[in-house]
Every structure is written in C-alpha cells, then in structure tokens.
C-alpha cells in the first residue's frame, strides 16, 4: 500500500525537478536550485528553545527567556550561512572513467568557487553511490571523481548529482539535485573464448602509412604524394635540397588481425560483444595489431592504449545511437 502511494509521488517529484532544473553540463547553484530544511539535530535544537521559552514564561525568568531567544537567533543566522555555503557554486561535468559492466566506473565533477566566499564541507554523491567530501576555497576549482556501479553495457545515466551541506553548525541541511547530462560508459564483460573470431594475420602483412598506429618498422623513403600527412614528410632531406620525400613503414612479420562480428554466426549479440572484448584485451597483451568490424562500424588496425580504448568504446556503444 505504501509503495503504491510512494511511486506516483516520486514520479511527480522527478517531473517537477526536470522542469525546475533541466539537464545541463554546467550549472550554477542559485536560490532556485537550493533546498533547505532543519536536520534532526536542528529540530531538537528548536524544541529545546521552545521548551526554554515556555519555562521562562511559566517561572517569569528573564535569563531562561534570553537563552531561548539566543538559540532562536542562532538558528536563524545558521539558515543564512548554510544556504550561502552552496549559493554561487559553479558545477561542471568533466571527464569519465569507463569500466566493464558489473564493475565500477567514475565520473569527474568540477567545482568552481567565485572570489567572494568559500564552500566548505560539501558532500557529493550519485544515487546509491559513495559520498565524497570536498571544500572549495575562493577562486579555486576542485576536481572530484565520483564512483558508481555499472550494471549494464553502454551508456549508464547515474541519475541526479546530490550536493549537500550542513555547514557550519549542522542545524540545517541545504542540498541540490542536478542533472549534469553526464553519462558513464560501461564496456561489455570479457568472456573467455578459445576461438579467435578474426581473419587476417600473415595474409594482411604489407606496406602501409603510419596512420594505423602500432610498432611499424621504418623501411625507407618514397616520392611525396599529395595527401601524405605532414608528419610523414622527411623535412630534413627537403631542407638539404634533396627534394620532397615521405617516409614509409612496414608491418611486423605477423601482420594484423580483423576481429569480426560476422565470424560468430548463431551467437547472441551480447555474447559476441563479450568475446570480442576478451580478444581485444588478449591481443593488446600479445602486442598483436588488430582491427574491429561490427555491423555498421569499423575500426582500422592498430595497437596501443588508444586503440584498445577505441575498440572497447565501439563495443560498448553497439546498438546505441551516437551522441
């Protein structure tokens, strides 16, 4: 019964938040984006102040009433300072750290304070994620990496970023919930496979330009051809008046492999992606040049951390629209 009542309320609350605070990769905390309520300690503090006030009236004790007024004044001042600790903070979405589905990834949040006042003891978290505490001094920009679980392959939307402050006295809780339009990326799980779904190898050995990253061996010079990258031109020889020549390289003896989606007929898509992920990691460890072919997408052969990152990203985003 309680769940049936709570679900519509939560849905309406999310719709209201979406209208009040739409998604954006950069947002400044203003009065419209900050909520503030007493904490349990704050409510207890107010209760004590009210009891003191009643006791002061009952016993006609001015000292007790003065203490009650002092506590109430302190509470009112705390409202201003707690709100001010969040107000004006600029929040930006930063980089992302991908991970495999079933593990964890991380998203970077950049916090920038203006030159007027600091923002101290801020608590940041994604829904269901761990809390990170940070303070930002005037004119400073802080980078905070927030980890989150990656439950499925592809883009993972972490939900609204929760920023909270109870500074300075803990009597009040000021918070904001921002949609940073900052999805994480989950690579497929790596599933071991004895059969390498690839073609090529020695048959693909040959000469090529170094636009295919890897450990190519320098073979010599050839006449410059229109379209050759400037970094391939032998500028030293040109400066000596020997004409314009381009360098060319040869692949190592093993050539390269094409990891191919079509090499696994009858296998469901997620299993194919998992096996291709495993072989991307294996070929990187073996320093074997490889390319990747998926339906509607292709990654040229290469080797190295950037090649691995591009291959895993391509596998993670398979079946999703390119943002």
C-alpha positions in Angstrom: 0.0 0.0 0.0 2.8 2.4 1.0 4.7 1.6 -2.2 1.7 2.2 -4.3 1.3 5.7 -2.9 5.0 6.5 -2.9 5.6 5.6 -6.6 3.3 8.3 -8.1 4.7 10.9 -5.7 8.2 10.1 -6.7 7.3 10.3 -10.4 5.7 13.7 -9.9 8.7 14.9 -7.9 11.0 13.9 -10.7 8.9 15.6 -13.3 8.8 18.8 -11.2 12.6 18.6 -10.8 13.0 18.2 -14.6 11.0 21.4 -15.1 12.7 23.4 -12.4 16.3 22.2 -13.0 16.7 20.8 -16.6 19.7 18.8 -17.6 22.9 20.8 -18.4 26.7 20.0 -18.3 27.3 23.3 -16.4 25.1 24.7 -13.7 25.4 27.4 -11.0 23.7 26.9 -7.7 21.2 29.7 -7.3 18.2 30.2 -5.0 16.0 28.2 -7.5 18.3 25.2 -7.3 18.9 25.0 -3.5 16.6 23.4 -0.9 17.0 23.8 2.8 15.4 22.1 5.8 16.3 21.5 9.5 18.2 18.4 10.4 17.0 16.1 13.2 19.6 17.9 15.4 18.1 21.2 14.3 14.6 20.2 15.1 15.8 19.0 18.6 17.6 22.4 18.9 14.3 24.2 18.2 12.4 22.0 20.6 14.8 22.9 23.4 14.5 26.6 22.5 10.7 26.3 22.6 10.7 24.5 26.0 13.0 27.1 27.4 10.7 29.8 26.2 7.7 28.2 27.9 9.7 27.6 31.1 10.8 31.2 31.1 7.2 32.4 30.8 6.0 30.0 33.4 8.6 30.9 36.0 9.0 34.5 34.9 12.7 34.0 34.5 14.2 36.5 32.1 17.6 34.6 31.9 15.9 31.5 30.6 13.9 33.5 28.1 17.1 35.3 26.9 18.7 31.9 26.4 15.7 30.8 24.3 15.9 34.0 22.2 19.7 33.5 21.7 19.1 29.9 20.5 16.4 31.1 18.1 18.6 33.9 16.7 21.5 31.4 16.3 19.2 29.1 14.3 18.1 32.0 12.0 21.7 33.0 11.4 22.6 29.4 10.6 19.9 29.4 7.9 21.7 32.2 6.1 25.2 30.7 6.4 24.1 27.2 5.4 22.4 28.5 2.3 25.4 30.7 1.5 27.7 27.7 1.7 26.1 26.3 -1.5 25.0 29.5 -3.3 27.1 30.6 -6.2 29.0 27.4 -6.6 29.6 26.5 -10.3 29.3 22.8 -11.1 30.6 21.3 -14.4 30.7 17.9 -15.9 34.2 16.7 -16.6 35.7 13.5 -17.9 34.7 9.9 -17.4 36.5 6.7 -16.5 34.9 3.7 -18.2 34.7 0.2 -16.7 33.4 -3.2 -17.6 29.7 -4.0 -16.9 29.3 -5.4 -13.5 32.2 -3.4 -12.1 32.6 0.3 -11.3 33.2 3.5 -13.4 33.8 7.1 -12.3 32.6 10.5 -13.5 34.5 13.7 -12.9 32.7 16.7 -11.4 34.4 20.1 -11.4 33.5 22.6 -8.7 34.4 26.3 -9.1 34.1 28.9 -6.4 34.0 32.6 -7.2 36.2 35.1 -5.3 33.6 36.1 -2.7 33.5 33.2 -0.2 34.5 29.6 0.2 32.3 26.5 0.1 33.2 24.2 2.9 32.4 20.6 3.8 30.3 19.7 0.7 29.1 16.2 0.3 28.7 14.8 -3.2 27.3 11.5 -4.4 25.4 9.8 -7.2 22.2 7.9 -6.1 23.3 4.8 -4.4 27.0 5.7 -4.7 29.6 6.5 -2.0 29.9 10.1 -0.6 32.9 12.3 -1.3 33.6 15.3 0.9 35.3 18.4 -0.6 35.9 22.1 0.3 36.4 24.8 -2.4 38.3 28.0 -1.5 37.5 31.4 -3.1 38.7 31.4 -6.8 39.6 27.7 -6.7 38.4 24.9 -8.9 38.3 21.4 -7.5 38.0 18.1 -9.4 36.1 15.3 -7.7 35.8 11.8 -9.1 32.6 10.0 -8.1 32.4 6.3 -8.5 29.2 4.5 -9.5 28.3 0.9 -10.3 28.0 -0.1 -14.0 25.1 -2.5 -14.0 24.7 -2.9 -17.8 26.7 -2.3 -21.0 26.5 1.0 -22.8 25.8 4.5 -21.6 24.9 4.5 -17.9 23.0 7.5 -16.7 23.8 7.9 -13.0 20.8 10.0 -12.0 20.9 13.4 -10.4 24.0 14.6 -8.6 23.3 15.1 -5.0 25.2 18.0 -3.4 24.7 18.7 0.3 26.0 20.9 3.1 25.3 21.1 6.8 28.0 23.7 7.5 28.5 25.5 9.8 26.5 24.1 12.8 24.7 21.0 11.4 21.3 22.6 12.4 20.2 22.8 8.8 20.6 20.7 5.6 21.0 22.6 2.3 21.1 20.4 -0.8 20.6 20.4 -4.6 19.9 17.7 -7.1 21.4 18.4 -10.5 21.1 16.5 -13.8 24.6 17.0 -15.2 23.8 15.2 -18.5 27.0 13.2 -17.8 26.6 9.5 -18.6 29.2 6.9 -17.7 30.3 4.3 -20.2 30.3 0.5 -19.5 32.3 -1.8 -21.7 31.0 -5.3 -22.2 32.0 -8.1 -19.8 35.0 -10.0 -21.1 34.0 -13.6 -21.8 37.0 -16.0 -22.5 36.8 -17.8 -25.8 39.2 -20.4 -27.3 38.2 -19.5 -30.9 39.5 -16.1 -32.0 36.8 -14.5 -34.2 39.3 -12.9 -36.6 40.6 -13.0 -40.1 43.9 -11.8 -41.5 47.3 -12.4 -39.8 50.2 -13.2 -42.2 48.0 -12.6 -45.2 47.4 -9.0 -44.2 51.2 -8.3 -44.0 52.4 -5.4 -46.2 53.3 -1.8 -46.5 51.1 1.0 -45.2 51.1 4.5 -43.9 51.6 5.0 -40.2 48.1 6.4 -39.8 47.5 2.9 -38.4 49.0 3.2 -35.0 51.4 0.5 -33.9 55.0 -0.7 -33.8 55.8 -0.3 -37.6 59.4 -0.7 -38.9 60.9 2.1 -40.9 61.6 0.9 -44.5 62.8 4.0 -46.4 61.7 7.0 -48.4 59.5 7.4 -51.4 58.4 10.4 -53.5 55.9 12.6 -51.9 52.3 12.1 -53.0 49.5 14.6 -52.4 47.6 13.7 -49.3 50.6 12.3 -47.3 50.4 13.6 -43.7 52.9 16.4 -42.9 54.5 14.4 -40.1 55.4 11.7 -42.7 57.5 14.1 -44.8 61.3 14.0 -44.5 61.7 17.7 -43.8 65.4 17.4 -43.1 66.1 16.0 -46.6 63.9 18.7 -48.0 65.9 21.4 -46.2 69.1 20.0 -47.7 67.7 20.4 -51.2 67.1 16.6 -51.8 63.5 17.1 -52.9 60.3 16.2 -51.1 60.0 12.7 -49.9 57.8 10.7 -47.5 58.7 8.0 -45.1 57.0 4.6 -45.3 56.8 1.8 -42.8 56.1 -2.0 -42.9 54.1 -4.0 -40.5 56.0 -6.6 -38.4 56.1 -10.1 -39.6 52.8 -11.2 -38.0 50.7 -8.7 -40.0 47.4 -7.8 -38.3 44.1 -9.4 -37.5 40.5 -8.2 -38.1 38.2 -9.1 -35.1 35.0 -9.6 -36.9 31.4 -9.8 -35.7 30.5 -12.0 -38.6 32.9 -14.7 -37.5 30.5 -15.9 -34.8 27.2 -16.9 -36.6 24.4 -18.1 -34.4 25.8 -16.5 -31.2 23.6 -13.9 -29.4 24.8 -10.2 -29.7 25.8 -9.8 -26.0 27.9 -12.9 -26.1 29.6 -11.8 -29.3 30.4 -8.4 -27.7 31.8 -10.1 -24.6 34.0 -12.5 -26.6 35.3 -9.6 -28.8 36.1 -7.6 -25.7 38.1 -10.5 -24.3 40.1 -10.9 -27.6 40.8 -7.1 -27.7 42.4 -7.4 -24.3 44.3 -10.6 -25.3 45.7 -9.1 -28.5 46.8 -6.0 -26.7 48.7 -8.1 -24.2 50.3 -10.1 -27.0 51.2 -6.8 -28.9 49.3 -8.1 -31.9 48.0 -5.5 -34.3 44.2 -5.8 -34.7 41.2 -4.0 -36.2 37.5 -4.4 -35.4 34.5 -4.9 -37.6 30.9 -4.5 -36.3 27.7 -4.1 -38.3 27.7 -0.5 -39.4 31.1 0.3 -37.8 34.8 -0.4 -38.4 38.0 0.4 -36.5 41.2 0.3 -38.6 44.0 -1.9 -37.4 46.3 -0.5 -34.7 47.9 -1.2 -31.3 48.3 0.5 -28.0 46.2 2.0 -25.2 44.3 4.4 -27.6 43.4 1.6 -30.0 42.2 -0.5 -27.1 40.1 2.3 -25.7 38.5 3.0 -29.1 37.7 -0.7 -29.6 36.1 -1.1 -26.2 34.1 2.1 -26.7 32.9 0.9 -30.0 31.8 -2.4 -28.4 30.2 -0.6 -25.5 28.1 1.6 -27.8 27.0 -1.1 -30.2 23.3 -0.8 -30.8 23.0 2.7 -29.3 22.6 6.0 -31.1 25.9 8.0 -31.4 25.6 11.1 -29.2 
